[in-house]
Amino acid sequence: MNGKKMLLGINTNFNNINSESTSFNSVRGNLDFVVAHTDPHCEPLEAATAKTLAAAKLLDESGIDYVANFEFQNFQHDATAPDGTEWVLNTESLHRLAIPDEYIKALCRSEHFKGVMYDEFEHTIINRNLSISLASKGKIKKSVFPLLEGDDPVRQGELLSSQAGAYAAEIKSKGAKIFVGEHVFPVLFHTFARNGIIPNFKSQKEGVSNLYFAFAAGAALQYGTPLWNCVDCWFRMTNPGHSADEMFYNLRFADLAGVNSVYVESTSVFTDGSGKPNEYAERFNDFANNYINKSRDYDVHDYRPEVGIIRYDDTYWGQGDPFVWRKMLFGNKKIKPDRRSKEVLGIFSMITHGETSKGSFNWDKISPWALRRHRSFMTANSPAVFDDRAGKEFLQSLKLCFLSGIHISGQTLSAVSELVRENGLTVVTPKRFAPEEILGKGGGGYSEIADGKGVWIVTDKLFSSRVKKRIAPFLGKKGEIRLTFEGGKEIRLKITGNGDSFEVL
């Protein structure tokens, strides 16, 4: 399911894939793949397997690939079947999906079964199975993986990385060719990608589509994974919470940005109250028939960003309010975000000309900013986010780079230093990441130090008005999205209307 051509799919329940499903049939002819909810809940293994294979038969006959999506475990605490099958690992302190070997082996009988998707996997990790906790009124609080006893965020992050890698290897050892995550928030893309879990960012939903792309694309670039995109029609508790036109432009953005596989969640939006295809189905088919670049000669791995942000992925997206989102990192209540975690929010607000919030990447955060109308697209001039271990080869195209967060490896800092001297890179950094020889040449709260062909901007305030004025030439035109690719290819989009659409320039 790779290649230069973007593959197009939908998200639906296996039970909706049948000859009588109007929503499925309304777009069936334009599908490369389906993300199919299996959700066996607590059914006996034999019955669940037979039910899934029967539902998948039409996909096999149609020659449509599919990924088995599992979501029930995020809401169902006890999933022990009458025959003793354990569909989740459920201990005194842990809760996560546990797929029986026999179930995946049965799916593998079909050449069109490609792998497994853990629905909202990152959400369950960083928010400790929040839906189960809320349903139990806080009585059940379980993490996905064992948590560190201490409060060191880097140690916790490295522990999670090894746990995610072992879990992905376990899923693949059962026969799944690929293991795909799904991200509600723009975190853990790099941790997943490093461990063989395909990053899958959401568009629309409660986030900014091209901002989330910047995080996920950096992970796909750095770790050589495919990039998936879920165009999610939900907004908070409403579906559809986005217009058919906004869905259409999110599909177009995915194609233009080099995404490898994109799908719409969910097919329920494709029919009206009478079961007839509606404007969502029409716009989906319009995109598939007239706009998708079937001969696209580039993808995300040809992306050459010009503005980079390097940070340790500590899972901070702006969480923390009086009701739901707790101030903790990695789902560990002992580890709290500090000003270093929050730097990335201010940086993005600055490079988007103030369009994104300094307090959150997501409309779900309760704040005055979140009262604004949602929009999918905001100003950005070819950005990407890399983690703390990015190599020089992935940073070569950068013209401006921010260093931020709780940790950056010595290897990555050395690579950045070389690019300043050799390529003329401009770096904005707090003092803690600046080389000793550079610090010795500056002083005070703000310094500019020339170094070879480039310059270091060392500051106590990464996103101050002074920094913003200095880096203005790198930020592009307000109201435009710009993406740059190998060979000088450039995509320019003028954001139109209320931020839900664009014009290709």
C-alpha positions in Angstrom: 0.0 0.0 0.0 2.9 2.3 -0.8 4.1 4.2 -3.9 3.9 7.6 -5.4 0.1 7.4 -6.1 -2.0 8.2 -3.1 -4.4 5.4 -2.1 -7.9 6.3 -1.3 -10.2 4.6 1.3 -13.0 4.9 3.8 -13.4 3.9 7.4 -16.5 1.7 8.1 -17.8 -1.2 10.1 -17.4 -4.7 8.6 -21.1 -5.1 9.1 -21.7 -2.2 6.6 -19.7 -4.0 3.9 -22.4 -5.9 2.1 -24.4 -5.8 -1.1 -27.2 -3.8 0.6 -25.0 -1.1 2.1 -25.9 2.1 0.2 -23.2 4.1 1.9 -20.5 1.6 1.0 -21.7 1.1 -2.6 -22.0 4.9 -3.2 -18.2 5.1 -3.2 -17.2 1.5 -3.7 -15.9 2.0 -7.3 -13.3 4.5 -6.2 -11.8 2.6 -3.3 -8.3 1.3 -3.0 -8.8 0.1 0.5 -11.1 0.0 3.5 -10.3 0.6 7.2 -12.8 -1.9 8.6 -13.9 -2.0 12.2 -13.9 -5.6 13.3 -14.7 -4.9 17.0 -15.4 -8.5 18.2 -16.2 -7.2 21.7 -16.4 -10.3 23.9 -17.6 -12.8 21.3 -16.3 -16.4 21.3 -13.3 -16.7 19.0 -14.9 -19.1 16.5 -18.0 -17.0 16.1 -16.0 -13.7 15.8 -13.7 -15.2 13.2 -16.5 -16.5 11.1 -18.4 -13.2 11.3 -15.4 -11.2 10.2 -14.5 -13.5 7.3 -18.0 -13.4 6.1 -18.1 -9.6 6.1 -14.7 -9.5 4.4 -15.9 -11.7 1.6 -17.2 -8.9 -0.5 -13.9 -7.0 -0.2 -12.1 -10.1 -1.4 -14.4 -10.5 -4.3 -14.1 -6.8 -5.2 -10.3 -6.9 -5.0 -10.3 -4.1 -2.3 -7.5 -4.2 0.3 -8.5 -3.8 3.9 -7.0 -3.1 7.3 -8.7 -4.5 10.4 -9.4 -1.6 12.8 -9.9 -2.3 16.5 -11.6 0.4 18.6 -13.9 -1.5 21.1 -11.1 -2.0 23.6 -10.9 1.8 24.1 -14.5 1.7 25.6 -15.0 -1.8 26.9 -13.3 -2.7 30.2 -14.0 -6.4 30.4 -13.8 -8.3 27.0 -13.6 -11.9 28.1 -15.7 -14.1 25.8 -17.8 -17.0 27.1 -15.3 -19.5 25.6 -12.5 -17.8 27.7 -11.0 -15.8 24.8 -9.3 -12.7 26.2 -9.8 -9.8 23.7 -7.9 -7.4 25.9 -5.0 -7.6 28.3 -6.7 -6.6 31.5 -4.8 -6.6 34.7 -5.1 -4.7 37.9 -3.2 -1.7 36.4 -3.1 -2.4 32.6 -5.6 -2.4 29.7 -4.9 -2.8 26.0 -5.9 -4.7 22.9 -4.9 -8.4 22.8 -5.7 -10.0 19.4 -5.7 -13.9 19.5 -3.2 -15.5 17.1 -5.9 -17.6 15.5 -8.0 -14.5 14.6 -5.2 -12.7 12.7 -4.1 -16.0 11.1 -7.7 -16.4 9.8 -7.6 -12.9 8.3 -4.3 -13.7 6.7 -6.0 -16.3 4.4 -7.1 -13.3 2.3 -4.5 -11.7 0.1 -6.4 -8.4 0.6 -5.9 -8.3 4.4 -2.9 -6.0 4.9 -2.7 -5.5 8.6 -4.0 -4.0 11.9 -4.9 -0.5 13.0 -5.2 0.4 16.7 -7.8 3.1 16.8 -6.7 6.2 18.6 -3.7 4.3 20.0 -1.8 7.4 21.1 -4.9 8.8 22.8 -5.3 5.8 25.0 -1.6 5.9 26.0 -1.3 9.6 26.9 -4.7 9.8 28.5 -4.7 6.3 30.2 -7.7 4.8 28.6 -9.7 7.9 29.3 -13.0 6.6 27.9 -13.0 3.7 30.3 -12.1 5.9 33.2 -15.0 8.3 32.4 -17.5 5.5 32.0 -16.6 4.2 35.4 -16.7 7.7 36.9 -13.0 7.6 37.7 -13.1 4.2 39.5 -11.1 2.4 36.8 -7.7 4.0 35.9 -5.4 1.8 33.9 -2.5 2.6 31.6 -1.8 0.9 28.3 1.8 -0.1 29.2 3.5 -0.2 32.6 4.6 3.3 33.7 7.9 4.5 35.2 7.9 4.9 39.0 10.0 8.1 38.8 9.3 11.5 37.2 12.0 11.6 34.5 10.2 12.3 31.1 13.1 11.1 29.0 13.4 7.8 30.8 9.6 7.4 30.5 9.7 8.3 26.8 12.5 5.7 26.2 10.5 3.1 28.1 7.4 3.7 26.1 9.4 3.5 22.9 10.7 0.0 23.7 7.2 -1.0 24.8 5.6 0.2 21.6 8.3 -1.6 19.6 7.7 -4.9 21.4 3.9 -4.6 21.0 4.2 -3.8 17.2 6.5 -6.7 16.7 4.0 -9.0 18.5 1.2 -7.9 16.2 3.3 -8.4 13.1 4.6 -11.8 14.3 1.0 -13.0 14.1 0.8 -12.3 10.4 -0.2 -8.6 10.0 1.9 -7.1 7.3 1.6 -3.6 8.7 0.6 -2.0 12.0 -1.0 1.4 11.8 -1.6 3.8 14.7 -4.2 6.5 14.7 -3.5 9.9 16.4 -6.1 12.3 17.8 -3.4 14.7 18.9 -0.1 15.5 17.2 2.1 13.4 19.5 4.0 10.1 19.4 4.3 10.1 15.6 8.1 9.8 15.9 8.0 7.2 18.7 5.6 5.1 16.7 7.5 5.4 13.4 10.8 4.6 15.1 9.2 1.3 16.1 7.5 0.2 12.9 4.1 1.7 13.6 2.8 3.7 10.7 2.0 7.3 11.7 -1.6 8.2 10.8 -2.7 11.8 11.5 -6.2 13.1 11.6 -7.4 16.0 9.5 -10.4 18.2 10.4 -11.6 16.6 13.7 -10.5 19.2 16.4 -7.1 20.0 14.9 -5.4 22.0 12.2 -4.8 19.7 9.2 -1.6 21.1 7.8 -0.1 21.6 11.3 -0.7 17.9 12.1 0.8 17.1 8.8 4.0 18.9 9.8 4.4 16.6 12.8 3.5 13.4 11.0 5.5 14.2 7.8 8.6 14.8 9.9 8.2 11.4 11.5 7.6 9.6 8.1 10.7 11.4 6.6 13.0 10.7 9.6 12.1 7.0 9.9 11.2 6.1 6.4 7.6 4.9 7.0 4.5 5.5 4.9 2.3 8.3 5.9 -1.4 7.8 6.5 -4.1 10.4 7.0 -7.6 10.0 8.5 -10.0 12.7 7.2 -12.3 12.6 10.2 -15.7 14.0 9.8 -16.4 14.0 13.6 -16.1 17.3 15.5 -16.4 16.8 19.2 -19.6 14.8 19.6 -21.1 15.6 16.2 -20.9 13.6 13.0 -20.7 15.1 10.5 -19.2 18.1 12.2 -17.5 19.3 9.0 -19.0 20.2 5.7 -18.7 18.1 2.5 -16.6 20.9 1.0 -14.2 20.9 3.9 -13.8 17.1 3.6 -13.1 17.5 -0.2 -10.3 20.0 0.4 -8.8 17.9 3.1 -8.6 15.0 0.6 -7.0 17.4 -1.9 -4.5 18.6 0.7 -3.5 15.0 1.5 -2.8 14.3 -2.2 -0.9 17.6 -2.8 1.2 17.1 0.4 2.4 13.6 -0.6 0.4 11.5 1.8 0.6 7.8 0.9 -2.9 6.6 2.1 -5.9 8.7 3.0 -9.4 7.6 4.1 -12.6 9.3 5.3 -14.1 8.5 8.7 -16.9 7.4 8.4 -19.2 6.1 5.7 -22.3 7.2 7.8 -21.8 10.7 6.4 -22.3 9.5 2.8 -26.1 8.9 3.1 -29.0 11.0 4.1 -31.9 10.1 6.3 -33.5 8.0 3.6 -30.3 6.0 2.9 -29.6 7.7 -0.4 -26.1 9.0 -1.3 -25.7 12.7 -0.4 -23.3 15.6 -1.1 -20.5 13.9 1.0 -20.6 10.9 -1.3 -20.7 13.2 -4.3 -17.7 15.2 -3.2 -15.8 12.1 -2.4 -16.4 10.7 -5.8 -15.7 14.1 -7.4 -12.3 14.1 -5.8 -11.6 10.5 -6.8 -12.7 10.9 -10.4 -11.3 14.3 -11.2 -8.7 15.5 -8.7 -6.6 12.7 -7.2 -3.2 12.7 -8.9 -3.2 9.2 -10.1 0.3 9.7 -11.7 1.8 11.7 -8.9 5.6 11.5 -9.2 6.3 12.5 -5.6 5.3 11.6 -2.1 6.0 12.6 1.5 9.5 11.1 1.3 10.4 13.7 -1.3 9.3 16.5 1.0 12.1 19.0 1.7 10.9 21.3 4.5 12.4 24.7 5.0 11.3 25.4 8.6 12.2 22.8 11.2 11.3 22.3 14.8 13.5 19.8 16.8 12.2 18.6 20.1 11.9 15.5 22.3 8.4 14.2 21.8 7.1 14.4 25.4 3.4 14.0 24.3 2.5 17.6 25.2 -0.2 19.1 23.0 -1.6 21.7 25.4 -3.5 19.3 27.8 -4.7 20.6 31.1 -8.1 22.0 32.0 -10.5 21.7 34.9 -12.5 18.8 33.4 -11.0 16.2 31.2 -7.4 16.7 30.0 -5.0 16.2 32.9 -1.6 17.9 33.1 0.6 14.8 32.7 3.0 13.5 30.1 3.0 9.9 28.6 -0.1 9.2 30.8 2.1 9.3 33.9 0.6 11.6 36.5 4.0 11.9 38.2 5.4 13.7 35.1 4.1 17.2 34.5 4.7 19.5 31.6 6.9 22.6 32.2 7.8 25.6 30.1 10.1 23.5 28.0 7.2 21.3 26.9 5.1 24.3 26.1 7.7 26.0 23.8 6.5 24.2 20.7 3.0 25.8 21.0 4.5 29.3 21.0 6.8 28.5 18.1 3.9 27.3 16.0 1.9 30.3 16.8 4.8 32.5 15.6 5.5 30.6 12.4 1.7 30.6 11.5 1.6 34.4 11.8 -0.3 34.1 15.1 -3.1 31.9 13.7 -2.6 28.9 16.0 -3.1 29.1 19.8 -0.3 29.5 22.2 -2.2 27.2 24.6 -3.2 24.2 22.6 -3.0 22.4 19.3 -6.6 21.2 19.6 -10.1 22.6 19.9 -10.9 20.2 22.7 -8.9 22.2 25.2 -11.3 24.4 27.1 -10.1 28.0 26.5 -11.3 31.3 25.0 -9.4 30.4 21.8 -11.3 27.1 21.4 -14.6 29.1 21.2 -13.5 30.3 17.8 -14.9 28.5 14.8 -12.8 25.5 13.7 -10.7 25.8 10.6 -8.7 23.1 8.8 -5.9 25.2 7.3 -3.6 27.9 8.6 -0.6 29.8 7.3 2.6 27.7 7.1 5.8 27.9 5.1 7.0 24.4 4.5 7.4 23.2 8.1 8.3 19.8 9.7 8.8 18.6 13.2 11.8 16.2 14.0 12.6 14.4 17.2 15.6 14.7 19.3 17.7 12.2 17.3 17.3 13.5 13.8 20.3 13.0 11.6 21.9 15.6 9.3 20.6 14.0 6.2 17.0 14.9 7.2 17.8 18.5 8.1 19.7 19.5 4.9 16.8 21.4 3.3 16.1 23.6 6.4 16.6 27.4 6.2 15.3 28.1 9.7 15.4 25.7 12.6 14.1 25.9 16.2 15.6 23.9 19.1 13.2 23.4 21.9 11.8 21.0 24.5 13.3 18.8 27.2 16.2 17.1 25.4 18.1 16.9 22.1 20.8 14.4 21.5 24.4 15.4 21.1 24.5 13.9 17.6 21.6 16.0 16.4 23.1 19.2 18.0 26.3 18.4 16.1 24.4 18.0 12.9 22.7 21.3 13.4 26.0 23.0 14.1 27.5 21.7 10.9 24.5 22.9 8.9 24.8 26.4 10.4 28.4 26.6 9.3 28.1 24.8 6.0 24.6 25.5 4.7 23.9 28.9 6.2 21.2 27.6 8.5 19.6 30.1 10.9 18.9 28.5 14.3 16.7 29.9 17.1 17.5 28.3 20.4 17.4 28.7 24.2 20.8 28.8 25.9 20.6 25.2 27.0 21.0 23.9 23.5 23.5 26.4 22.2 27.2 25.2 21.8 29.6 26.4 24.4 31.7 28.4 21.9 28.6 30.2 20.7 27.4 31.0 24.2 30.8 32.5 24.9 30.3 35.0 22.1 26.9 36.3 23.2 25.3 37.6 26.4 22.0 38.9 27.8 18.6 37.7 26.9 19.1 37.9 23.1 22.2 37.4 21.0 22.9 36.8 17.3 26.2 35.1 16.7 27.5 34.5 13.2 29.0 31.0 12.6 30.4 30.2 9.2 27.7 30.8 6.6 24.9 30.8 9.2 23.8 32.4 12.4 22.7 31.4 15.9 19.9 33.4 17.6 20.2 32.6 21.3 17.3 33.9 23.3 15.5 33.5 26.6 12.2 34.0 24.7 11.9 31.7 21.7 8.8 33.4 20.4 9.2 37.0 21.4 8.4 39.9 19.0 12.1 40.5 18.5 12.6 36.9 17.3 9.5 37.1 15.1 10.7 40.2 13.4 14.1 38.7 12.8 12.8 35.5 11.2 10.0 37.1 9.2 11.7 36.5 5.9 11.4 32.7 6.5 7.7 32.7 7.4 6.1 33.1 4.0 3.0 35.0 3.1 0.1 35.2 5.6 -2.9 33.2 4.2 -0.7 30.8 2.2 0.5 27.2 2.7 3.7 26.4 1.0 5.2 22.9 0.6 8.6 22.2 -1.0 9.8 19.0 -2.5 12.9 17.4 -4.1 14.0 18.9 -7.4 12.6 22.3 -6.6 9.0 21.3 -6.8 6.7 23.7 -4.9 3.1 23.5 -3.9 1.4 26.8 -3.0 -2.1 27.1 -1.6 -4.0 30.3 -0.9 -6.3 29.7 2.1 -9.8 30.9 1.2 -13.1 31.6 2.9 -13.2 30.5 6.6 -10.1 28.4 6.5 -11.8 25.2 5.3 -10.7 25.4 1.6 -7.9 26.7 -0.6 -7.0 27.7 -4.1 -4.0 26.0 -5.7 -1.6 28.8 -7.0 
